[in-house]
Amino acid sequence: MTPTPDYFRNIEPKTCTDCGKTIDEMHECYLNQCDQCLRHADHF
Ligand SMILES: [Zn+2]
């Protein structure tokens, strides 16, 4: 009956480190930037 860390991580929205916008984890689950900022930082 104890909540697992995965449960909290599931409900916790990931935010972009660049603009602070909520990232759609289904779209970018391994990145810390939203799609918009990623396109701006295309130079890698
Ligand atoms: Zn962003």
mmCIF file of the protein (N, C-alpha, C, O) and its ligand, coordinates in Angstrom:
data_MODEL
# 
_entry.id   MODEL 
# 
loop_
_entity.id 
_entity.type 
_entity.pdbx_number_of_molecules 
1 polymer     1 
2 non-polymer 1 
# 
_entity_poly.entity_id                      1 
_entity_poly.type                           'polypeptide(L)' 
_entity_poly.nstd_linkage                   no 
_entity_poly.nstd_monomer                   no 
_entity_poly.pdbx_seq_one_letter_code       MTPTPDYFRNIEPKTCTDCGKTIDEMHECYLNQCDQCLRHADHF 
_entity_poly.pdbx_seq_one_letter_code_can   MTPTPDYFRNIEPKTCTDCGKTIDEMHECYLNQCDQCLRHADHF 
_entity_poly.pdbx_strand_id                 A 
# 
loop_
_entity_poly_seq.entity_id 
_entity_poly_seq.num 
_entity_poly_seq.mon_id 
_entity_poly_seq.hetero 
1 1  MET n 
1 2  THR n 
1 3  PRO n 
1 4  THR n 
1 5  PRO n 
1 6  ASP n 
1 7  TYR n 
1 8  PHE n 
1 9  ARG n 
1 10 ASN n 
1 11 ILE n 
1 12 GLU n 
1 13 PRO n 
1 14 LYS n 
1 15 THR n 
1 16 CYS n 
1 17 THR n 
1 18 ASP n 
1 19 CYS n 
1 20 GLY n 
1 21 LYS n 
1 22 THR n 
1 23 ILE n 
1 24 ASP n 
1 25 GLU n 
1 26 MET n 
1 27 HIS n 
1 28 GLU n 
1 29 CYS n 
1 30 TYR n 
1 31 LEU n 
1 32 ASN n 
1 33 GLN n 
1 34 CYS n 
1 35 ASP n 
1 36 GLN n 
1 37 CYS n 
1 38 LEU n 
1 39 ARG n 
1 40 HIS n 
1 41 ALA n 
1 42 ASP n 
1 43 HIS n 
1 44 PHE n 
# 
loop_
_struct_asym.id 
_struct_asym.entity_id 
A 1 
B 2 
# 
loop_
_chem_comp.id 
_chem_comp.type 
_chem_comp.mon_nstd_flag 
ALA 'L-peptide linking' y 
ARG 'L-peptide linking' y 
ASN 'L-peptide linking' y 
ASP 'L-peptide linking' y 
CYS 'L-peptide linking' y 
GLN 'L-peptide linking' y 
GLU 'L-peptide linking' y 
GLY 'peptide linking'   y 
HIS 'L-peptide linking' y 
ILE 'L-peptide linking' y 
LEU 'L-peptide linking' y 
LYS 'L-peptide linking' y 
MET 'L-peptide linking' y 
PHE 'L-peptide linking' y 
PRO 'L-peptide linking' y 
THR 'L-peptide linking' y 
TYR 'L-peptide linking' y 
ZN  non-polymer         . 
# 
_pdbx_entity_nonpoly.entity_id   2 
_pdbx_entity_nonpoly.name        ? 
_pdbx_entity_nonpoly.comp_id     ZN 
# 
_pdbx_nonpoly_scheme.asym_id         B 
_pdbx_nonpoly_scheme.entity_id       2 
_pdbx_nonpoly_scheme.mon_id          ZN 
_pdbx_nonpoly_scheme.ndb_seq_num     1 
_pdbx_nonpoly_scheme.pdb_seq_num     101 
_pdbx_nonpoly_scheme.auth_seq_num    101 
_pdbx_nonpoly_scheme.pdb_mon_id      ZN 
_pdbx_nonpoly_scheme.auth_mon_id     ZN 
_pdbx_nonpoly_scheme.pdb_strand_id   A 
_pdbx_nonpoly_scheme.pdb_ins_code    . 
# 
loop_
_atom_site.group_PDB 
_atom_site.id 
_atom_site.type_symbol 
_atom_site.label_atom_id 
_atom_site.label_alt_id 
_atom_site.label_comp_id 
_atom_site.label_asym_id 
_atom_site.label_entity_id 
_atom_site.label_seq_id 
_atom_site.pdbx_PDB_ins_code 
_atom_site.Cartn_x 
_atom_site.Cartn_y 
_atom_site.Cartn_z 
_atom_site.occupancy 
_atom_site.B_iso_or_equiv 
_atom_site.pdbx_formal_charge 
_atom_site.auth_seq_id 
_atom_site.auth_comp_id 
_atom_site.auth_asym_id 
_atom_site.auth_atom_id 
_atom_site.pdbx_PDB_model_num 
ATOM   1   N  N  . MET A 1 1  ? 0.831  -1.213 0.000   1.00 0.00 ? 1   MET A N  1 
ATOM   2   C  CA . MET A 1 1  ? 0.000  0.000  0.000   1.00 0.00 ? 1   MET A CA 1 
ATOM   3   C  C  . MET A 1 1  ? 0.859  1.255  0.000   1.00 0.00 ? 1   MET A C  1 
ATOM   4   O  O  . MET A 1 1  ? 0.334  2.367  0.041   1.00 0.00 ? 1   MET A O  1 
ATOM   5   N  N  . THR A 1 2  ? 2.159  1.086  -0.045  1.00 0.00 ? 2   THR A N  1 
ATOM   6   C  CA . THR A 1 2  ? 3.049  2.251  -0.063  1.00 0.00 ? 2   THR A CA 1 
ATOM   7   C  C  . THR A 1 2  ? 3.298  2.715  -1.492  1.00 0.00 ? 2   THR A C  1 
ATOM   8   O  O  . THR A 1 2  ? 3.551  1.905  -2.383  1.00 0.00 ? 2   THR A O  1 
ATOM   9   N  N  . PRO A 1 3  ? 3.224  4.018  -1.698  1.00 0.00 ? 3   PRO A N  1 
ATOM   10  C  CA . PRO A 1 3  ? 3.454  4.572  -3.042  1.00 0.00 ? 3   PRO A CA 1 
ATOM   11  C  C  . PRO A 1 3  ? 4.913  4.434  -3.462  1.00 0.00 ? 3   PRO A C  1 
ATOM   12  O  O  . PRO A 1 3  ? 5.816  4.814  -2.717  1.00 0.00 ? 3   PRO A O  1 
ATOM   13  N  N  . THR A 1 4  ? 5.134  3.907  -4.617  1.00 0.00 ? 4   THR A N  1 
ATOM   14  C  CA . THR A 1 4  ? 6.489  3.725  -5.122  1.00 0.00 ? 4   THR A CA 1 
ATOM   15  C  C  . THR A 1 4  ? 6.988  5.006  -5.794  1.00 0.00 ? 4   THR A C  1 
ATOM   16  O  O  . THR A 1 4  ? 6.190  5.813  -6.272  1.00 0.00 ? 4   THR A O  1 
ATOM   17  N  N  . PRO A 1 5  ? 8.287  5.184  -5.827  1.00 0.00 ? 5   PRO A N  1 
ATOM   18  C  CA . PRO A 1 5  ? 8.863  6.356  -6.503  1.00 0.00 ? 5   PRO A CA 1 
ATOM   19  C  C  . PRO A 1 5  ? 8.391  6.487  -7.937  1.00 0.00 ? 5   PRO A C  1 
ATOM   20  O  O  . PRO A 1 5  ? 8.249  7.599  -8.445  1.00 0.00 ? 5   PRO A O  1 
ATOM   21  N  N  . ASP A 1 6  ? 8.151  5.378  -8.585  1.00 0.00 ? 6   ASP A N  1 
ATOM   22  C  CA . ASP A 1 6  ? 7.684  5.411  -9.972  1.00 0.00 ? 6   ASP A CA 1 
ATOM   23  C  C  . ASP A 1 6  ? 6.327  6.080  -10.061 1.00 0.00 ? 6   ASP A C  1 
ATOM   24  O  O  . ASP A 1 6  ? 6.006  6.749  -11.044 1.00 0.00 ? 6   ASP A O  1 
ATOM   25  N  N  . TYR A 1 7  ? 5.530  5.885  -9.007  1.00 0.00 ? 7   TYR A N  1 
ATOM   26  C  CA . TYR A 1 7  ? 4.198  6.490  -9.012  1.00 0.00 ? 7   TYR A CA 1 
ATOM   27  C  C  . TYR A 1 7  ? 4.304  8.011  -8.976  1.00 0.00 ? 7   TYR A C  1 
ATOM   28  O  O  . TYR A 1 7  ? 3.585  8.708  -9.692  1.00 0.00 ? 7   TYR A O  1 
ATOM   29  N  N  . PHE A 1 8  ? 5.198  8.514  -8.144  1.00 0.00 ? 8   PHE A N  1 
ATOM   30  C  CA . PHE A 1 8  ? 5.375  9.959  -8.051  1.00 0.00 ? 8   PHE A CA 1 
ATOM   31  C  C  . PHE A 1 8  ? 5.986  10.519 -9.332  1.00 0.00 ? 8   PHE A C  1 
ATOM   32  O  O  . PHE A 1 8  ? 5.634  11.609 -9.782  1.00 0.00 ? 8   PHE A O  1 
ATOM   33  N  N  . ARG A 1 9  ? 6.888  9.764  -9.896  1.00 0.00 ? 9   ARG A N  1 
ATOM   34  C  CA . ARG A 1 9  ? 7.532  10.239 -11.116 1.00 0.00 ? 9   ARG A CA 1 
ATOM   35  C  C  . ARG A 1 9  ? 6.534  10.250 -12.268 1.00 0.00 ? 9   ARG A C  1 
ATOM   36  O  O  . ARG A 1 9  ? 6.669  11.013 -13.224 1.00 0.00 ? 9   ARG A O  1 
ATOM   37  N  N  . ASN A 1 10 ? 5.540  9.392  -12.152 1.00 0.00 ? 10  ASN A N  1 
ATOM   38  C  CA . ASN A 1 10 ? 4.545  9.316  -13.212 1.00 0.00 ? 10  ASN A CA 1 
ATOM   39  C  C  . ASN A 1 10 ? 3.615  10.523 -13.186 1.00 0.00 ? 10  ASN A C  1 
ATOM   40  O  O  . ASN A 1 10 ? 3.190  11.018 -14.230 1.00 0.00 ? 10  ASN A O  1 
ATOM   41  N  N  . ILE A 1 11 ? 3.308  10.987 -11.982 1.00 0.00 ? 11  ILE A N  1 
ATOM   42  C  CA . ILE A 1 11 ? 2.375  12.101 -11.855 1.00 0.00 ? 11  ILE A CA 1 
ATOM   43  C  C  . ILE A 1 11 ? 3.097  13.446 -11.884 1.00 0.00 ? 11  ILE A C  1 
ATOM   44  O  O  . ILE A 1 11 ? 2.477  14.503 -12.007 1.00 0.00 ? 11  ILE A O  1 
ATOM   45  N  N  . GLU A 1 12 ? 4.419  13.377 -11.769 1.00 0.00 ? 12  GLU A N  1 
ATOM   46  C  CA . GLU A 1 12 ? 5.181  14.632 -11.763 1.00 0.00 ? 12  GLU A CA 1 
ATOM   47  C  C  . GLU A 1 12 ? 5.539  15.040 -13.185 1.00 0.00 ? 12  GLU A C  1 
ATOM   48  O  O  . GLU A 1 12 ? 6.268  14.322 -13.869 1.00 0.00 ? 12  GLU A O  1 
ATOM   49  N  N  . PRO A 1 13 ? 5.038  16.177 -13.634 1.00 0.00 ? 13  PRO A N  1 
ATOM   50  C  CA . PRO A 1 13 ? 5.299  16.629 -14.998 1.00 0.00 ? 13  PRO A CA 1 
ATOM   51  C  C  . PRO A 1 13 ? 6.729  17.106 -15.165 1.00 0.00 ? 13  PRO A C  1 
ATOM   52  O  O  . PRO A 1 13 ? 7.265  17.799 -14.300 1.00 0.00 ? 13  PRO A O  1 
ATOM   53  N  N  . LYS A 1 14 ? 7.338  16.741 -16.260 1.00 0.00 ? 14  LYS A N  1 
ATOM   54  C  CA . LYS A 1 14 ? 8.696  17.189 -16.546 1.00 0.00 ? 14  LYS A CA 1 
ATOM   55  C  C  . LYS A 1 14 ? 8.646  18.554 -17.226 1.00 0.00 ? 14  LYS A C  1 
ATOM   56  O  O  . LYS A 1 14 ? 7.854  18.786 -18.139 1.00 0.00 ? 14  LYS A O  1 
ATOM   57  N  N  . THR A 1 15 ? 9.496  19.433 -16.764 1.00 0.00 ? 15  THR A N  1 
ATOM   58  C  CA . THR A 1 15 ? 9.503  20.780 -17.333 1.00 0.00 ? 15  THR A CA 1 
ATOM   59  C  C  . THR A 1 15 ? 10.783 21.031 -18.114 1.00 0.00 ? 15  THR A C  1 
ATOM   60  O  O  . THR A 1 15 ? 11.841 20.485 -17.799 1.00 0.00 ? 15  THR A O  1 
ATOM   61  N  N  . CYS A 1 16 ? 10.670 21.851 -19.118 1.00 0.00 ? 16  CYS A N  1 
ATOM   62  C  CA . CYS A 1 16 ? 11.814 22.200 -19.950 1.00 0.00 ? 16  CYS A CA 1 
ATOM   63  C  C  . CYS A 1 16 ? 12.826 23.006 -19.141 1.00 0.00 ? 16  CYS A C  1 
ATOM   64  O  O  . CYS A 1 16 ? 12.457 23.945 -18.436 1.00 0.00 ? 16  CYS A O  1 
ATOM   65  N  N  . THR A 1 17 ? 14.093 22.639 -19.244 1.00 0.00 ? 17  THR A N  1 
ATOM   66  C  CA . THR A 1 17 ? 15.137 23.344 -18.504 1.00 0.00 ? 17  THR A CA 1 
ATOM   67  C  C  . THR A 1 17 ? 15.455 24.689 -19.133 1.00 0.00 ? 17  THR A C  1 
ATOM   68  O  O  . THR A 1 17 ? 16.172 25.505 -18.554 1.00 0.00 ? 17  THR A O  1 
ATOM   69  N  N  . ASP A 1 18 ? 14.923 24.909 -20.307 1.00 0.00 ? 18  ASP A N  1 
ATOM   70  C  CA . ASP A 1 18 ? 15.233 26.144 -21.028 1.00 0.00 ? 18  ASP A CA 1 
ATOM   71  C  C  . ASP A 1 18 ? 14.158 27.204 -20.823 1.00 0.00 ? 18  ASP A C  1 
ATOM   72  O  O  . ASP A 1 18 ? 14.467 28.361 -20.539 1.00 0.00 ? 18  ASP A O  1 
ATOM   73  N  N  . CYS A 1 19 ? 12.894 26.810 -20.968 1.00 0.00 ? 19  CYS A N  1 
ATOM   74  C  CA . CYS A 1 19 ? 11.816 27.784 -20.860 1.00 0.00 ? 19  CYS A CA 1 
ATOM   75  C  C  . CYS A 1 19 ? 10.856 27.460 -19.724 1.00 0.00 ? 19  CYS A C  1 
ATOM   76  O  O  . CYS A 1 19 ? 10.003 28.278 -19.379 1.00 0.00 ? 19  CYS A O  1 
ATOM   77  N  N  . GLY A 1 20 ? 10.990 26.259 -19.135 1.00 0.00 ? 20  GLY A N  1 
ATOM   78  C  CA . GLY A 1 20 ? 10.149 25.882 -18.015 1.00 0.00 ? 20  GLY A CA 1 
ATOM   79  C  C  . GLY A 1 20 ? 8.783  25.352 -18.427 1.00 0.00 ? 20  GLY A C  1 
ATOM   80  O  O  . GLY A 1 20 ? 7.910  25.155 -17.582 1.00 0.00 ? 20  GLY A O  1 
ATOM   81  N  N  . LYS A 1 21 ? 8.601  25.127 -19.692 1.00 0.00 ? 21  LYS A N  1 
ATOM   82  C  CA . LYS A 1 21 ? 7.340  24.614 -20.187 1.00 0.00 ? 21  LYS A CA 1 
ATOM   83  C  C  . LYS A 1 21 ? 7.231  23.115 -19.911 1.00 0.00 ? 21  LYS A C  1 
ATOM   84  O  O  . LYS A 1 21 ? 8.225  22.389 -19.950 1.00 0.00 ? 21  LYS A O  1 
ATOM   85  N  N  . THR A 1 22 ? 6.014  22.667 -19.635 1.00 0.00 ? 22  THR A N  1 
ATOM   86  C  CA . THR A 1 22 ? 5.799  21.251 -19.367 1.00 0.00 ? 22  THR A CA 1 
ATOM   87  C  C  . THR A 1 22 ? 6.038  20.423 -20.633 1.00 0.00 ? 22  THR A C  1 
ATOM   88  O  O  . THR A 1 22 ? 5.489  20.703 -21.699 1.00 0.00 ? 22  THR A O  1 
ATOM   89  N  N  . ILE A 1 23 ? 6.870  19.403 -20.477 1.00 0.00 ? 23  ILE A N  1 
ATOM   90  C  CA . ILE A 1 23 ? 7.232  18.575 -21.622 1.00 0.00 ? 23  ILE A CA 1 
ATOM   91  C  C  . ILE A 1 23 ? 6.330  17.348 -21.689 1.00 0.00 ? 23  ILE A C  1 
ATOM   92  O  O  . ILE A 1 23 ? 6.043  16.714 -20.673 1.00 0.00 ? 23  ILE A O  1 
ATOM   93  N  N  . ASP A 1 24 ? 5.898  17.033 -22.876 1.00 0.00 ? 24  ASP A N  1 
ATOM   94  C  CA . ASP A 1 24 ? 5.103  15.843 -23.073 1.00 0.00 ? 24  ASP A CA 1 
ATOM   95  C  C  . ASP A 1 24 ? 6.028  14.628 -23.061 1.00 0.00 ? 24  ASP A C  1 
ATOM   96  O  O  . ASP A 1 24 ? 6.781  14.392 -24.006 1.00 0.00 ? 24  ASP A O  1 
ATOM   97  N  N  . GLU A 1 25 ? 5.956  13.863 -21.973 1.00 0.00 ? 25  GLU A N  1 
ATOM   98  C  CA . GLU A 1 25 ? 6.884  12.746 -21.807 1.00 0.00 ? 25  GLU A CA 1 
ATOM   99  C  C  . GLU A 1 25 ? 6.689  11.682 -22.876 1.00 0.00 ? 25  GLU A C  1 
ATOM   100 O  O  . GLU A 1 25 ? 7.594  10.903 -23.174 1.00 0.00 ? 25  GLU A O  1 
ATOM   101 N  N  . MET A 1 26 ? 5.505  11.667 -23.437 1.00 0.00 ? 26  MET A N  1 
ATOM   102 C  CA . MET A 1 26 ? 5.249  10.690 -24.496 1.00 0.00 ? 26  MET A CA 1 
ATOM   103 C  C  . MET A 1 26 ? 5.967  11.096 -25.774 1.00 0.00 ? 26  MET A C  1 
ATOM   104 O  O  . MET A 1 26 ? 6.145  10.298 -26.695 1.00 0.00 ? 26  MET A O  1 
ATOM   105 N  N  . HIS A 1 27 ? 6.372  12.356 -25.802 1.00 0.00 ? 27  HIS A N  1 
ATOM   106 C  CA . HIS A 1 27 ? 7.050  12.865 -26.992 1.00 0.00 ? 27  HIS A CA 1 
ATOM   107 C  C  . HIS A 1 27 ? 8.561  12.907 -26.769 1.00 0.00 ? 27  HIS A C  1 
ATOM   108 O  O  . HIS A 1 27 ? 9.338  12.400 -27.577 1.00 0.00 ? 27  HIS A O  1 
ATOM   109 N  N  . GLU A 1 28 ? 8.958  13.522 -25.656 1.00 0.00 ? 28  GLU A N  1 
ATOM   110 C  CA . GLU A 1 28 ? 10.374 13.622 -25.335 1.00 0.00 ? 28  GLU A CA 1 
ATOM   111 C  C  . GLU A 1 28 ? 10.587 13.089 -23.927 1.00 0.00 ? 28  GLU A C  1 
ATOM   112 O  O  . GLU A 1 28 ? 10.510 13.850 -22.963 1.00 0.00 ? 28  GLU A O  1 
ATOM   113 N  N  . CYS A 1 29 ? 10.851 11.810 -23.794 1.00 0.00 ? 29  CYS A N  1 
ATOM   114 C  CA . CYS A 1 29 ? 10.925 11.198 -22.472 1.00 0.00 ? 29  CYS A CA 1 
ATOM   115 C  C  . CYS A 1 29 ? 12.355 11.166 -21.956 1.00 0.00 ? 29  CYS A C  1 
ATOM   116 O  O  . CYS A 1 29 ? 12.569 10.926 -20.767 1.00 0.00 ? 29  CYS A O  1 
ATOM   117 N  N  . TYR A 1 30 ? 13.322 11.397 -22.803 1.00 0.00 ? 30  TYR A N  1 
ATOM   118 C  CA . TYR A 1 30 ? 14.716 11.291 -22.384 1.00 0.00 ? 30  TYR A CA 1 
ATOM   119 C  C  . TYR A 1 30 ? 15.435 12.635 -22.445 1.00 0.00 ? 30  TYR A C  1 
ATOM   120 O  O  . TYR A 1 30 ? 16.631 12.724 -22.167 1.00 0.00 ? 30  TYR A O  1 
ATOM   121 N  N  . LEU A 1 31 ? 14.693 13.682 -22.812 1.00 0.00 ? 31  LEU A N  1 
ATOM   122 C  CA . LEU A 1 31 ? 15.303 14.996 -22.930 1.00 0.00 ? 31  LEU A CA 1 
ATOM   123 C  C  . LEU A 1 31 ? 14.733 15.936 -21.880 1.00 0.00 ? 31  LEU A C  1 
ATOM   124 O  O  . LEU A 1 31 ? 13.641 15.710 -21.359 1.00 0.00 ? 31  LEU A O  1 
ATOM   125 N  N  . ASN A 1 32 ? 15.478 16.988 -21.574 1.00 0.00 ? 32  ASN A N  1 
ATOM   126 C  CA . ASN A 1 32 ? 15.040 17.951 -20.578 1.00 0.00 ? 32  ASN A CA 1 
ATOM   127 C  C  . ASN A 1 32 ? 14.614 19.263 -21.211 1.00 0.00 ? 32  ASN A C  1 
ATOM   128 O  O  . ASN A 1 32 ? 14.510 20.287 -20.536 1.00 0.00 ? 32  ASN A O  1 
ATOM   129 N  N  . GLN A 1 33 ? 14.373 19.224 -22.497 1.00 0.00 ? 33  GLN A N  1 
ATOM   130 C  CA . GLN A 1 33 ? 13.932 20.430 -23.193 1.00 0.00 ? 33  GLN A CA 1 
ATOM   131 C  C  . GLN A 1 33 ? 12.703 20.108 -24.039 1.00 0.00 ? 33  GLN A C  1 
ATOM   132 O  O  . GLN A 1 33 ? 12.563 19.007 -24.571 1.00 0.00 ? 33  GLN A O  1 
ATOM   133 N  N  . CYS A 1 34 ? 11.832 21.081 -24.148 1.00 0.00 ? 34  CYS A N  1 
ATOM   134 C  CA . CYS A 1 34 ? 10.636 20.898 -24.956 1.00 0.00 ? 34  CYS A CA 1 
ATOM   135 C  C  . CYS A 1 34 ? 10.985 20.896 -26.442 1.00 0.00 ? 34  CYS A C  1 
ATOM   136 O  O  . CYS A 1 34 ? 12.087 21.266 -26.847 1.00 0.00 ? 34  CYS A O  1 
ATOM   137 N  N  . ASP A 1 35 ? 10.028 20.473 -27.221 1.00 0.00 ? 35  ASP A N  1 
ATOM   138 C  CA . ASP A 1 35 ? 10.267 20.346 -28.656 1.00 0.00 ? 35  ASP A CA 1 
ATOM   139 C  C  . ASP A 1 35 ? 10.632 21.675 -29.288 1.00 0.00 ? 35  ASP A C  1 
ATOM   140 O  O  . ASP A 1 35 ? 11.428 21.745 -30.225 1.00 0.00 ? 35  ASP A O  1 
ATOM   141 N  N  . GLN A 1 36 ? 10.025 22.736 -28.748 1.00 0.00 ? 36  GLN A N  1 
ATOM   142 C  CA . GLN A 1 36 ? 10.272 24.068 -29.297 1.00 0.00 ? 36  GLN A CA 1 
ATOM   143 C  C  . GLN A 1 36 ? 11.719 24.506 -29.067 1.00 0.00 ? 36  GLN A C  1 
ATOM   144 O  O  . GLN A 1 36 ? 12.368 25.033 -29.971 1.00 0.00 ? 36  GLN A O  1 
ATOM   145 N  N  . CYS A 1 37 ? 12.219 24.283 -27.845 1.00 0.00 ? 37  CYS A N  1 
ATOM   146 C  CA . CYS A 1 37 ? 13.585 24.668 -27.526 1.00 0.00 ? 37  CYS A CA 1 
ATOM   147 C  C  . CYS A 1 37 ? 14.581 23.746 -28.237 1.00 0.00 ? 37  CYS A C  1 
ATOM   148 O  O  . CYS A 1 37 ? 15.667 24.177 -28.625 1.00 0.00 ? 37  CYS A O  1 
ATOM   149 N  N  . LEU A 1 38 ? 14.207 22.496 -28.400 1.00 0.00 ? 38  LEU A N  1 
ATOM   150 C  CA . LEU A 1 38 ? 15.078 21.565 -29.083 1.00 0.00 ? 38  LEU A CA 1 
ATOM   151 C  C  . LEU A 1 38 ? 15.313 21.985 -30.530 1.00 0.00 ? 38  LEU A C  1 
ATOM   152 O  O  . LEU A 1 38 ? 16.402 21.813 -31.078 1.00 0.00 ? 38  LEU A O  1 
ATOM   153 N  N  . ARG A 1 39 ? 14.288 22.526 -31.119 1.00 0.00 ? 39  ARG A N  1 
ATOM   154 C  CA . ARG A 1 39 ? 14.418 22.982 -32.507 1.00 0.00 ? 39  ARG A CA 1 
ATOM   155 C  C  . ARG A 1 39 ? 15.329 24.206 -32.584 1.00 0.00 ? 39  ARG A C  1 
ATOM   156 O  O  . ARG A 1 39 ? 16.053 24.403 -33.560 1.00 0.00 ? 39  ARG A O  1 
ATOM   157 N  N  . HIS A 1 40 ? 15.273 25.038 -31.511 1.00 0.00 ? 40  HIS A N  1 
ATOM   158 C  CA . HIS A 1 40 ? 16.132 26.217 -31.473 1.00 0.00 ? 40  HIS A CA 1 
ATOM   159 C  C  . HIS A 1 40 ? 17.572 25.800 -31.233 1.00 0.00 ? 40  HIS A C  1 
ATOM   160 O  O  . HIS A 1 40 ? 18.502 26.413 -31.759 1.00 0.00 ? 40  HIS A O  1 
ATOM   161 N  N  . ALA A 1 41 ? 17.755 24.736 -30.422 1.00 0.00 ? 41  ALA A N  1 
ATOM   162 C  CA . ALA A 1 41 ? 19.097 24.250 -30.127 1.00 0.00 ? 41  ALA A CA 1 
ATOM   163 C  C  . ALA A 1 41 ? 19.476 23.124 -31.073 1.00 0.00 ? 41  ALA A C  1 
ATOM   164 O  O  . ALA A 1 41 ? 19.967 22.076 -30.652 1.00 0.00 ? 41  ALA A O  1 
ATOM   165 N  N  . ASP A 1 42 ? 19.249 23.349 -32.319 1.00 0.00 ? 42  ASP A N  1 
ATOM   166 C  CA . ASP A 1 42 ? 19.483 22.320 -33.327 1.00 0.00 ? 42  ASP A CA 1 
ATOM   167 C  C  . ASP A 1 42 ? 20.977 22.103 -33.573 1.00 0.00 ? 42  ASP A C  1 
ATOM   168 O  O  . ASP A 1 42 ? 21.389 21.099 -34.155 1.00 0.00 ? 42  ASP A O  1 
ATOM   169 N  N  . HIS A 1 43 ? 21.768 23.063 -33.120 1.00 0.00 ? 43  HIS A N  1 
ATOM   170 C  CA . HIS A 1 43 ? 23.214 22.969 -33.342 1.00 0.00 ? 43  HIS A CA 1 
ATOM   171 C  C  . HIS A 1 43 ? 23.882 21.964 -32.429 1.00 0.00 ? 43  HIS A C  1 
ATOM   172 O  O  . HIS A 1 43 ? 25.068 21.666 -32.570 1.00 0.00 ? 43  HIS A O  1 
ATOM   173 N  N  . PHE A 1 44 ? 23.081 21.428 -31.459 1.00 0.00 ? 44  PHE A N  1 
ATOM   174 C  CA . PHE A 1 44 ? 23.577 20.421 -30.534 1.00 0.00 ? 44  PHE A CA 1 
ATOM   175 C  C  . PHE A 1 44 ? 24.813 20.915 -29.815 1.00 0.00 ? 44  PHE A C  1 
ATOM   176 O  O  . PHE A 1 44 ? 25.375 20.196 -28.989 1.00 0.00 ? 44  PHE A O  1 
HETATM 177 ZN ZN . ZN  B 2 .  ? 11.477 24.845 -23.785 1.00 0.00 2 101 ZN  A ZN 1 
# 
